[in-house]
């Protein structure tokens, strides 16, 4: 009896089937098998890859707001309790004044010096 070295056709087909199932699972977010729905408040990022992309943009939004808040505190006068009259007075750049997910400009209150994101799901930032 002669034994051959290498992969068999059945083994190769099983490996290809596993790769196809894994790809479909990650692209659809596991919904074809009754997976949990981890829907965002804004409805974006339905697949696992999309959710990862939007989590990164959420982190960028948190970072932008932190930078703007730091700049506001630097440009404020604690003795007279005054804050910059507009968010542009922080001179950070236009990319820091809007949400990277939805593109909405951040809401700034010059009387209190508070800045927040108005994008749906970012209310807690």
FENBELWO-V429483 format. One record per residue. RES is the residue in three letters. PHI is phi in radians with two decimals (none if undefined). D_LAST is the distance of its C-alpha to the last C-alpha in Angstrom with 1 decimal. Layout:
res: {RES:RES}
phi: {PHI:PHI}
d_last: {D_LAST:D_LAST}
//
This chain:
res: {UNK:UNK:UNK:UNK:UNK:UNK:UNK:UNK:UNK:UNK:UNK:UNK:UNK:UNK:UNK:UNK:UNK:UNK:UNK:UNK:UNK:UNK:UNK:UNK:UNK:UNK:UNK:UNK:UNK:UNK:UNK:UNK:UNK:UNK:UNK:UNK:UNK:UNK:UNK:UNK:UNK:UNK:UNK:UNK:UNK:UNK:UNK:UNK:UNK:UNK:UNK:UNK:UNK:UNK:UNK:UNK:UNK:UNK:UNK:UNK:UNK:UNK:UNK:UNK:UNK:UNK:UNK:UNK:UNK:UNK:UNK:UNK:UNK:UNK:UNK:UNK:UNK:UNK:UNK:UNK:UNK:UNK:UNK:UNK:UNK:UNK:UNK:UNK:UNK:UNK:UNK:UNK:UNK:UNK:UNK:UNK:UNK:UNK:UNK:UNK:UNK:UNK:UNK:UNK:UNK:UNK:UNK:UNK:UNK:UNK:UNK:UNK:UNK:UNK:UNK:UNK:UNK:UNK:UNK:UNK:UNK:UNK:UNK:UNK:UNK}
phi: {none:-1.76:-1.82:-1.79:-1.61:2.03:-1.53:-1.60:-1.12:-1.13:-1.07:-1.15:-1.15:-1.13:-1.09:-1.15:-1.12:-1.12:-1.11:-1.13:-1.11:-1.12:-1.11:-1.10:-1.08:-1.27:-1.29:-1.54:1.38:1.39:-1.30:-1.25:-1.93:1.34:-1.20:-1.20:-1.62:-1.90:-1.23:-1.46:-1.15:-1.58:1.37:-1.69:1.25:-1.38:-1.64:-1.11:-1.14:-1.12:-1.11:-1.12:-1.10:-1.31:-1.14:-1.12:-1.19:-1.08:-1.12:-1.15:-1.11:-1.08:-1.14:-1.05:-1.12:-1.10:-1.14:-1.13:-1.10:-1.10:-1.16:-1.13:-1.18:-1.21:-1.50:-1.59:-1.98:-1.21:-1.24:-1.59:1.00:-1.99:-2.21:-0.98:-1.28:-2.44:-1.18:-1.21:-1.19:-1.33:0.95:-1.58:2.15:-1.11:-1.18:-1.52:-1.79:-2.48:-1.27:-1.23:-1.43:-1.83:1.44:-1.29:-1.21:-1.19:-1.62:-2.16:-1.93:-1.21:-1.36:-1.91:1.35:-1.61:-2.25:-2.60:-1.61:-1.74:-1.18:-1.07:1.72:-1.84:-1.07:-1.45:-1.32}
d_last: {70.6:68.5:64.8:62.6:59.7:56.3:53.9:55.3:54.3:52.9:50.7:49.4:48.7:46.8:44.6:43.9:43.1:40.6:38.9:38.8:37.3:34.6:33.8:33.7:31.5:28.8:29.0:28.9:26.3:29.0:29.4:33.1:33.7:31.7:28.6:25.5:23.2:19.6:18.5:15.1:13.9:14.7:18.0:17.8:19.2:22.0:23.8:23.0:23.2:20.9:18.3:18.5:18.2:15.0:13.5:14.4:12.9:9.5:10.1:11.2:8.3:6.3:9.8:10.3:7.7:9.1:12.5:12.2:11.3:14.2:16.4:15.9:17.0:19.9:21.0:20.9:24.1:23.7:27.4:27.2:23.5:22.9:20.0:20.3:21.4:19.4:16.6:19.5:21.2:18.9:21.1:18.7:19.8:19.0:17.0:14.2:13.9:13.1:11.0:13.2:13.2:14.3:15.3:14.0:13.8:10.8:11.6:13.1:15.1:17.9:19.3:16.4:14.9:11.3:9.3:6.5:6.6:9.3:9.9:10.9:9.0:5.5:5.6:3.8:0.0}
//
